Amino acid sequence: MQWETHAQRLADAVTRPESDWYEPLATTPRHVLVPRWWEGTGSGWRVRDGASDRAEWMRSAYADRTLVTRVGPAHADQTMPGAVVTEGLPTSSSTLPGLVVAMYRHAMVSPESRVLVTTGSGYGTALMCRRLGTEQLVTSVDIDPYLVEAATYRLDSIGLRPRIVVCDITGSLPGQYDRIVSTVSVRPVPSSWLASLRPGGRFVTTIADTGLILTADRLEDGGAVGRVEPDPAGFMRTRHGADYDYPTDGVREKALDQEGDEVGVCRYPLLYPPDSWAVMSMLGLAVPGIRYRQSSEGGIRTVWLLHPDGSWARATATEHLASPTVHQGGPRRLWRELQRVRNRLNREGELPVYGARVTITPDGETTLSRGGWSVTL
């Protein structure tokens, strides 16, 4: 199969020829690492099989897009082509190449860097091996034994043999490293990362419930300092079993159409927080654990905020009505928390999350600060 032209086109789209990442992108056969994937249908997910439609395989594998490879506990590899699931969230993927490279750039790897990365499909691992020119410096970890087995086999088939380990990245890590790059989101920063980083080493990750990329360099005392990078990103959060827990399912049933304990009209137009990285991040720092849902039907838009503690908010507006009606229930008023964030944005013109200074103690306590604002995770 002639994949090289497609890979070079992807490299041209993601970076420039003089970049250290151009050749890894142009010489890595992503399609080998993603033979099947889940494609969103609007009401669920359908398995696509590359070998059944090679033209689509090339288009999808070499586009700068995320390919979901696992929904709930179901691997696309182990599911019949064309099968559809209507429940569950993505639990693993081959992240869009441009974002993988952006995370790696933040890590500032050198040819001598000993690096730990997360596995998934193995594509990011392959890029790092190509970039360093040797797989001997690369360790790749994943909590899913099947993903480790599949990535090991597929990477070997393209001549790459890094160390790949079944490992919960929030626990003890299998070695000492100069760089740790996590393409799953965490909260808090695992103290094991600081223990496994050499002094001067750097980690790059995203904070769960936010769109914040955090980079930090380890200090001699075992802590770290860094910053929130100016570019936003979001990754699946870490899980510790075959699937995520769904603690807001019961809350959602209450929030669907129940009258709220408090009912009012919002002063701002209806906003789905994930559509605004800064607003979602600020809200996620203030109230971690919120899950978001939305729908649009018959000219009516509805946004739900759901929290495991039983709090919920439902905001509804017609397309021509700027001010939504908001119902809220449970122990906290989630829409009021969102209003506070939007009031600050309206008052100050920006939110302080991007560009914030980061300080981390040796046990992983992480504080973000900028100007007079600070929050500890």
N, C-alpha and C positions, 0 to 999 in steps of 0.2 A: 504494500500500500504506500502510495506516495504522500507521506505526511509532512516532509521537510518544508515544502513551500508554505503549507498552512502554519507550521511552527514559526517560520521566519516572519510571516505576516503578523502573527501574534506579537512577536518580539518588536516589530516596527510600531505596533499600536501601543505597547506598554512602555517602551523606553527608547533610547537613542543608540545608534551603533557603537558609540564610544563608551557606553555604560558597561560596567563590570557584569551587569545582569543580562546584557543582550545575548551573549552566546549561550548561557544556560537556558534562556527561554527558547532560542532558535534551535537548540539541539536536543531538547527533552521531548520524547513522544508521549504527550499527556494522554492520548487516547488509550495507550497500553495500560495506564494506571486507572482509567475510568471506562471500563467496557460497558457498564450499565449505569443508569442514573434515574432518579425520580424527577419527573417533570410536573410542575404545578398545573392543575386543570381548572382552577377557580373554585372547585368544590372538593378537591382532594389532590392525590398524587398518583401519576401513572408511570409505570416502569418503561423506560426506553432502552432498547438493546442495540448497541452500536453495530454489531455484526449483521443485524437484520436490515439496516439502512446506513450504509457506509458513508453516503454523502452527508447525511444529517450528523453522523458521528464526527466527521471532520469539522463540520460547521460548529457543532456544540463544543467539542473538546478544545478547539483552537480559537474560541471566542473568549473575550475577557469577561467571563461570567462565572458565577458559582454553579457547580453541578452537585445537587444533593444526592448523596449515595446511601443514606439511611434515614428512614422515617420511623419514629418510635423505635421498636426493636427490630424492624424489618430492613435487612440489607437488600439493596437493589440486585446485587449479585445473586442472591438466593431466592429471588422472586421471579415468577414467570413473566416474560415480556408482555406488556399490555395490561397486566394486573393493576387494579386501582385500590388505593386505601383512602378512606374519607376521614380518618381520625389520626391524631398524632402530630408531633412537631418534628422537623428535621433534627437528627441527632448526630449526623456526620456529613461531611461534604468535601469536595475538592474546591477550595476557596478560589475566587476569581484571581487570576495570576497577578494582575496589577496590585491588588491589595497585599498578596503574599510578598511581592517585591518591596512594597512600601514598608511593611513591617521589618523586612530584612535590612532595608536601608537604614532604618532607625537603629538597628543593632550595631551598625558600623563594624562589620566583621572585617578582619584582616586575613591574609593567607595562612596565618598560624593559629587562628582562633579555634579553640575546641568548643563546639556548639551543640546545644541540646534544642531540638525542635519537636513539634507535635506531628503525629503521623497522618491520620485521616486516610486519604487515598494514597499517600506517599509522594504526591507531586511536589509539594513544598520541600520534602526531604531530598528529592532528586535535584531540584534547583540548587539547594545548598551544597550538595556534593559536587555538582558541576562548577559552582562558583569557587569553591575552595580547591578544586582540582584533585581532591582525594576524599574518599568516603571514610577514611580512618579517623578523621576529626569530627565526624558527625554521629550523634546519638539521637534516635527518634523514638518517642514514647507515645503510647495510646492505652487507654483503659480497656479497650475492646480486643480480646484475643484474636477474633477473626480478622479484624483490620490489620493487626500486626502480621498475621500469617499471610494474608493476601498481599500486603505491601512488600513483605520480604520476598515473596515469589516473583512479583512483577518487577520490582527493582532489580532483582538478580537477572531477570530476562533481558534487561537493557544494560547489563554490565555494571551495576552498582550494588555494593554490599556493605552498607553502613550498619552500625549496631542498632537493632530495633528491638525494643523491650516493652512487654506488657507492664504498665506502670500508671498509677494514679498521680497525675502531675501535681496535685495538691499535697502529696505525701513525700516520703523520702525519695530522693532522686539517685539514679545509679552512677554517680561519679562526680567529678569536679569540672567546672566549665568556665570558659571566658565569656560566653554569651548564652542566654536562655531566651528563646523566642516562642511565645505561646500564642497560637492562633485559636485558642479557646479563652473565654473571658473568665476572670476569677474575682472573688471578693470574699475575704480580704486577700492581700498578697501573701502567699504561703511563706512561712518562715524558712521552710526547707530550701527555697530558692536562694535565700541569702546565705544559708549554710553551704550550699553547693557552688556558689559563685566565688571565684578567686578575687582577692582585693583588686579593685579597678575593673572588675568584670561588669557587664551590663545585662539587664533583662528588659524585654519589651513585651507588653501584654495589653489587654483591654480590660476595663473594669466592668463587671457584670451590672446590668440594669442601666448602663450608660453607653454613650458613643465615644468614650475617652480612651485614647492610646496613651499609655503611661510608659515612660522610659526612665530607668534609674541605674546609677552606677554604685557599686558596692564600696563602702568605706572600710578602713582598717578595723574600726570598732565593731564591724558586723552589721551595721545599719546601711542605709543607702540614701542618696539624694538624686533628684532628677526633676522632671517636669511633665506636664500634660502637653502632648504635641498639638500643634495647631490644626492638623487634619483629623477629621472624625473617622471612626470605623466601628463596626459592630461584629461580634462573633458569637457563636453558640456558647452558652455557659457550660462550665464543667458539670459532669454528672458522675455519680458514684456507683451506678448499676446499669442494667440493660436499657433503661429509659429514664426520662425525667419524672419526678413527681409532679402531680397536677393539683396543687392545693387550692386553686381558685375555682375548680369545677363547680363545687357546691355554691360558691359565692355568685358565680355567673347565673345560676338558675334563679336566684333571688333578684338579680339585677336586670333580668330580661325585660320585665314589664311591671315590676312591683312598684307601688307608690313609695316614694322615699320618706325617710324620717324628716328630711329637710328638702324643700322644693323652692327653687328660685330661678332667676334669669341671669345669665352670665353677661358681663359688659363687653366681652370680646367675641369675635367670630369663632365659630366652632373649630377646634384644632385637634387633630389626632397627634399626640405628642411625638411618636416616632418619626413624623414628617419634619420635625425640627430637632436636629441633633442637640443643640445647646439647651433647649427647654427640657427635652427628655432627660438629658444628663443631669441637669440641675435638680429636677424632680426626683430622679433616681438616687441621687446622693442624699436628698432630704428624707425620702420615703422608699427605701429599698424594697424590692419584691413586687412592685406593681406590675400587673399584666394588662395589656391593652387589646381591645377588640374594636372593630368598626363594621358598619354595614351601610349600604346605600340602596334604597328601594323606593320606587314611586315618588322620586323627588324629595325623599326624607333621608337625611344623614343622621346616623347615631354613632356615638363614641362611648365605649365603656372603659372605666378604670376599675380594676379588681385587685384585691389584696388578700393574702392568706389569713389575715386576722379577722376577716369578715367584712371589712370596709368595702364599699363600692360606690361608684358614681356613674350615672347615665345621662348624657347630654344629647339632646335632639334638636335639629333645626331643619327647616325647609330650605331649599336652595336659595330662595330669595330673601330669607330672614337672617339677618346678621347675628342676632342675639339668641343663643340656644336656651331652651328650658332644661334645667339640671335637677335631677333627683339624686339624693345621696342617702346612704344608710350605713349602718355599722358603727364601730367605735371611733372612726376617724372620718373627717370630711376631705376626701381625696381631691375633689374639684377645687376646694378652697386652697389646698396646697398648690395645685396647679396655678390658681389665680395669683398666689403670692409670687411665683416665679415669673409669670407674665407681667405682673405689676412692676417688678424690678427691671425687667427688660424694657418696659415702656418708659420707666423713669430714668434709667441710666444709659439706654441705647445698646447695651451688650450685657452678657452674663460673664462672670469671672472664671468659668471652668477651663476654657482653652487658654493655654499659656500659664496655668497655675504652677507654682513651685510644689514639689513633692518631697516630703521627708519621711523616712521609714526607719523605725527602730529595729534592733536585731530580732525582736520577736514578731515582726511583720506589721506592727501598728502603723498605719499609713495616714498621713495628714496632707491635704491639699490646701494651699493658701495663695491668695492674690490680693494685694492691697489690704483692706480691712476684713476680708472674707476668709474663712477657713472652715474646713469640715474634716473630721477624722472618721475613717471607715471602720 
